Structures are given as structure tokens and as C-alpha cells.
Amino acid sequence: MSAQIHAFLCLQDNIGVLIHDPKTGACAAIDAPEEGPILSALAEKGWMLTDILVTHRHRDHVQAVDALKSRTGCRVVAPAKAREAVPGADLWVREGDGVLVGTLQARVLETPGHCADHVSYWFDEDSALFAGDTLFTLGCGRMFEGTYAGFWHTLQRLAALPDDTRVYCGHDYTLSNARFALAADPDNGALKARAREAEQAKAEGRFLVPTTIGQEKATNPFLRAGEPALAKTVHKEGASPEEVFQSLREWKNRF
């Protein structure tokens, strides 16, 4: 692994992330929630912004794009389906496209569910996935567009990535996600330990980003909708994983 990755808070609970290529000095911000914290993080690390990789069109992920581009001259990469929301992008990407940050190579995965234009950036050689608001530590995004079956397919696709893949998400919702996960999957020992870890991290001013695909498969109820214990919790014994996922996500909306 050659990438250097730095995660930090923006706005109230957005996660800002920088990925830096030490070979070339190239550095990308994943989304642009807030200009000030991103500039501070760049100064702290001594990195120069060359790229912004946009995951989706929602304002709390793109509102600082224009200011950062004007200040740094960076290239902006955005989903082709979000063209109207990020009109100043320099490169529009779709499923299967490759994106270089210096010598670091990402593959674009279309990951609809939270919204229709959402993409994730998978740096395979660096075992890093930038999942935006699709997959969170112990949770997943609220569904605004599409179908629950489509969102479940997206999450299953991410779950099929190698277990050691580090997952950088777009928000720190870990404690609220943990409370819901424990309500949905109360007998999960790995989840109980992860929830304690989240509490400790919060007390120490940290957050559990990144997580890993392996950790999420063991503890995230939205990736475990095919497990009988989750189906039983939502009174959907014998139902399809898609139906269980829908019940879980609708319950979380009200939780």
C-alpha cells in the first residue's frame, strides 16, 4: 500500500478524507463538505490539493467544490448522473471508469441506494473504499431514490469486496448506528464489542473511520439482512433478504 490517507471532521458530522500519493505529491479530497477543515488538514499534512472526487450530489458533499477549485486549481471528478449539481466538474465518471490520483488508481463503482447518482471509489491496490453515504460504520444511508432491492444489491456488491478493504464513509453516525444495530441484533457478540469500541473512541475524541468490510459483515445489520436473527427481529422469518433489509431500513428511519 502506497497511499497515505487522512480522515477528519467537517461540518457537524461529515467525514472529510484526503488520499495522498507520496510518489507524485498528488492529493485528492473525497467530496468537499467544508472548505476550512479541508484546507487545515492539507496544511497539517503538508499536502497540496490536486483533485476532488465527488461521490454524490447532496449539498453537504459538494458545497465547497467551487471554492476549493478556485483556490487551488484542482481537478474535479464527479458522477455523470450528478452533472447538473456539479456543473464545474472536469471529468464525469460512470461504472467501471478508472481515475488516477498521481499513480494511485481507483475504480468507479456505481452504488445507487442513498441516491441514484451515487458512486464509490475503490482503490484496490491500497485496500481502500470511499463509500460516501452508501455504507457507514454499523449502518447505511437513508434511501431517497430507487428501490430497496436495488440498495440491497449495492450493499451486497460492497460486501463482496475483500474483507480487509478499509471503508471510509461520509458521516460519523457510529454511536446512533450502534444503538440501532444492538436493538436489531442484540445477541451479536462482535457487535457488542464494536459498540463498546465506538463509545471509547467517542470519549477519546476519535471516530471509527475507517472500518473494514470484514468488520461490517460481522456487525452491520444492513449487511446481515440475510441472517435468520435479523429476519426474526423484524418479524420477517422466511422472507427474502431484500424484504428484511427494507424492514430494517424503514425501522431505522423511525428509530
C-alpha positions as CSV (number, residue, x, y, z in Angstrom):
1,M,0.0,0.0,0.0
2,S,1.4,3.3,-1.0
3,A,-1.4,5.7,-0.4
4,Q,-1.5,8.0,2.7
5,I,-5.0,8.6,3.9
6,H,-6.2,11.2,6.5
7,A,-9.7,11.4,7.8
8,F,-11.1,14.4,9.8
9,L,-14.4,16.0,10.7
10,C,-16.2,18.7,8.6
11,L,-19.5,20.5,9.4
12,Q,-21.2,18.8,12.3
13,D,-20.7,15.1,11.5
14,N,-19.3,14.9,7.9
15,I,-16.1,13.0,7.4
16,G,-13.5,14.7,5.3
17,V,-10.9,12.5,3.7
18,L,-7.6,13.2,1.9
19,I,-5.8,10.5,-0.1
20,H,-2.2,11.4,-1.0
21,D,0.3,9.8,-3.4
22,P,3.8,10.2,-1.9
23,K,5.4,9.3,-5.2
24,T,4.0,12.3,-7.1
25,G,2.6,14.6,-4.4
26,A,-1.0,14.3,-5.9
27,C,-3.7,14.6,-3.3
28,A,-7.5,14.1,-3.6
29,A,-10.2,15.2,-1.3
30,I,-13.2,12.8,-1.2
31,D,-16.1,15.2,-1.5
32,A,-15.9,18.8,-0.3
33,P,-18.2,19.3,2.7
34,E,-16.5,22.4,4.1
35,E,-13.5,24.5,2.8
36,G,-11.9,25.4,6.1
37,P,-11.3,22.0,7.6
38,I,-10.1,20.6,4.3
39,L,-7.5,23.5,4.0
40,S,-6.5,23.0,7.6
41,A,-6.0,19.2,7.0
42,L,-3.9,19.9,3.9
43,A,-1.7,22.4,5.8
44,E,-1.4,20.0,8.7
45,K,-0.1,17.2,6.4
46,G,1.9,19.4,4.1
47,W,-0.1,18.2,1.1
48,M,-1.4,20.1,-2.0
49,L,-4.9,19.5,-3.3
50,T,-4.8,18.3,-6.9
51,D,-8.2,16.5,-7.1
52,I,-11.7,16.3,-5.6
53,L,-13.5,13.0,-6.1
54,V,-17.3,13.6,-5.7
55,T,-19.4,10.6,-4.5
56,H,-22.9,12.2,-5.0
57,R,-24.7,15.4,-5.5
58,H,-26.0,16.3,-2.0
59,R,-25.1,19.7,-0.8
60,D,-23.2,18.7,2.3
61,H,-20.8,16.8,0.0
62,V,-20.3,19.4,-2.8
63,Q,-20.8,22.8,-1.3
64,A,-17.1,23.6,-1.1
65,V,-16.2,22.3,-4.5
66,D,-16.2,25.6,-6.3
67,A,-14.3,27.5,-3.6
68,L,-11.6,24.8,-3.4
69,K,-11.3,24.6,-7.2
70,S,-11.0,28.4,-7.4
71,R,-8.3,28.5,-4.7
72,T,-6.2,25.5,-5.8
73,G,-7.0,24.8,-9.5
74,C,-7.7,21.2,-8.6
75,R,-9.4,18.8,-11.0
76,V,-13.0,17.9,-10.0
77,V,-14.2,14.4,-10.8
78,A,-18.0,13.7,-10.4
79,P,-20.6,11.1,-11.2
80,A,-22.0,11.6,-14.7
81,K,-25.5,11.3,-13.2
82,A,-24.8,14.3,-11.0
83,R,-23.8,16.7,-13.8
84,E,-26.5,19.3,-13.0
85,A,-25.4,19.5,-9.4
86,V,-21.7,19.8,-10.1
87,P,-21.6,21.8,-13.3
88,G,-17.9,22.8,-12.9
89,A,-16.6,19.2,-12.9
90,D,-13.7,18.4,-15.2
91,L,-14.3,14.7,-15.6
92,W,-17.6,12.8,-15.5
93,V,-17.4,9.2,-14.4
94,R,-19.5,6.1,-14.7
95,E,-19.4,2.4,-13.6
96,G,-16.1,0.8,-14.4
97,D,-14.2,4.0,-15.2
98,G,-10.7,4.4,-13.8
99,V,-9.5,7.5,-12.0
100,L,-5.8,8.3,-11.2
101,V,-4.6,10.4,-8.3
102,G,-1.0,10.5,-9.2
103,T,-0.1,6.9,-9.5
104,L,-2.9,5.7,-7.3
105,Q,-5.7,4.1,-9.3
106,A,-9.4,4.0,-8.4
107,R,-12.2,2.1,-10.0
108,V,-15.5,3.8,-10.1
109,L,-18.4,1.7,-8.7
110,E,-21.9,3.0,-9.3
111,T,-23.6,2.5,-5.9
112,P,-27.2,3.7,-6.0
113,G,-29.4,3.5,-3.0
114,H,-28.9,6.6,-0.9
115,C,-29.5,8.5,-4.2
116,A,-29.5,7.5,-7.9
117,D,-26.2,9.3,-8.9
118,H,-24.1,7.9,-6.1
119,V,-20.7,6.4,-6.9
120,S,-17.9,4.9,-4.7
121,Y,-14.2,5.0,-5.4
122,W,-12.3,1.7,-4.9
123,F,-8.5,1.9,-4.7
124,D,-8.0,-1.9,-4.9
125,E,-4.2,-1.9,-4.6
126,D,-4.5,0.3,-1.5
127,S,-7.3,-1.7,0.0
128,A,-9.5,1.4,0.4
129,L,-13.1,2.1,-0.5
130,F,-14.5,5.6,-0.3
131,A,-18.2,4.8,0.1
132,G,-19.8,8.3,0.7
133,D,-23.2,7.8,2.1
134,T,-23.8,4.3,0.9
135,L,-22.2,2.3,3.7
136,F,-21.4,3.7,7.1
137,T,-19.7,2.1,10.1
138,L,-22.5,0.0,11.6
139,G,-25.1,1.5,9.2
140,C,-26.1,2.6,5.7
141,G,-27.5,5.7,4.1
142,R,-31.2,6.6,4.2
143,M,-32.8,5.8,0.9
144,F,-34.1,8.8,-1.1
145,E,-34.3,7.3,-4.6
146,G,-34.6,3.9,-6.2
147,T,-35.8,0.6,-4.6
148,Y,-34.9,-1.3,-1.5
149,A,-33.9,-4.3,-3.7
150,G,-31.6,-2.1,-5.6
151,F,-30.0,-0.7,-2.5
152,W,-29.6,-4.2,-1.1
153,H,-27.9,-5.2,-4.3
154,T,-25.5,-2.3,-3.9
155,L,-24.6,-3.3,-0.4
156,Q,-24.1,-6.9,-1.3
157,R,-21.7,-5.8,-4.0
158,L,-19.7,-3.9,-1.5
159,A,-19.8,-6.8,0.9
160,A,-18.2,-8.9,-1.8
161,L,-15.0,-6.8,-1.7
162,P,-12.1,-8.3,0.2
163,D,-12.6,-8.3,4.0
164,D,-9.5,-6.2,4.6
165,T,-10.8,-3.4,2.5
166,R,-10.8,-0.2,4.6
167,V,-14.1,1.7,4.3
168,Y,-14.1,5.5,4.6
169,C,-17.7,6.8,4.9
170,G,-19.2,10.2,4.5
171,H,-20.5,10.8,8.1
172,D,-19.8,9.8,11.7
173,Y,-23.1,8.4,12.7
174,T,-21.4,5.5,14.6
175,L,-23.0,5.8,18.0
176,S,-26.6,6.2,16.7
177,N,-25.9,3.4,14.3
178,A,-24.6,1.2,17.1
179,R,-27.7,1.8,19.2
180,F,-30.0,0.7,16.4
181,A,-27.7,-2.2,15.5
182,L,-27.9,-3.5,19.1
183,A,-31.7,-3.2,19.0
184,A,-31.8,-5.2,15.8
185,D,-29.2,-7.8,16.5
186,P,-29.0,-8.0,20.4
187,D,-27.2,-11.3,20.6
188,N,-24.3,-10.4,18.3
189,G,-21.1,-10.6,20.5
190,A,-18.9,-9.0,17.8
191,L,-21.4,-6.1,17.6
192,K,-21.4,-5.6,21.4
193,A,-17.7,-5.3,21.3
194,R,-17.8,-2.9,18.4
195,A,-20.3,-0.7,20.2
196,R,-18.1,-0.5,23.2
197,E,-15.2,0.4,21.0
198,A,-17.3,3.2,19.4
199,E,-18.1,4.6,22.9
200,Q,-14.5,4.6,23.9
201,A,-13.4,6.2,20.6
202,K,-16.0,9.0,21.2
203,A,-14.8,9.6,24.7
204,E,-11.3,10.0,23.3
205,G,-12.3,12.3,20.6
206,R,-11.9,9.7,17.8
207,F,-14.3,8.0,15.4
208,L,-14.4,4.5,13.9
209,V,-13.5,5.5,10.4
210,P,-12.2,3.6,8.6
211,T,-14.0,0.4,9.3
212,T,-13.4,-2.7,7.2
213,I,-15.7,-4.8,5.0
214,G,-15.0,-7.8,7.3
215,Q,-16.0,-5.8,10.4
216,E,-19.2,-4.6,8.8
217,K,-20.2,-8.1,7.6
218,A,-19.9,-9.2,11.2
219,T,-21.7,-6.3,12.9
220,N,-23.7,-4.1,10.5
221,P,-27.4,-5.2,10.5
222,F,-27.9,-3.9,6.9
223,L,-25.3,-6.3,5.6
224,R,-26.7,-9.1,7.7
225,A,-30.3,-8.9,6.4
226,G,-29.9,-12.5,5.1
227,E,-29.3,-13.8,8.7
228,P,-32.2,-15.5,10.4
229,A,-31.7,-13.5,13.6
230,L,-32.3,-10.2,11.7
231,A,-35.4,-11.6,10.0
232,K,-36.8,-12.7,13.3
233,T,-36.3,-9.3,14.9
234,V,-38.4,-7.6,12.2
235,H,-40.9,-10.5,12.1
236,K,-40.0,-11.5,8.6
237,E,-39.0,-15.1,9.1
238,G,-38.6,-16.8,5.8
239,A,-38.7,-13.6,3.8
240,S,-36.1,-12.6,1.3
241,P,-33.1,-10.6,2.4
242,E,-34.4,-7.7,0.4
243,E,-37.6,-7.6,2.4
244,V,-35.7,-7.9,5.7
245,F,-33.4,-5.1,4.6
246,Q,-36.4,-2.9,3.7
247,S,-37.9,-3.5,7.1
248,L,-34.7,-2.7,8.9
249,R,-34.1,0.5,6.9
250,E,-37.7,1.7,7.5
251,W,-37.3,0.9,11.2
252,K,-34.1,2.9,11.3
253,N,-35.8,5.8,9.7
254,R,-38.1,6.0,12.7
255,F,-35.6,4.9,15.4
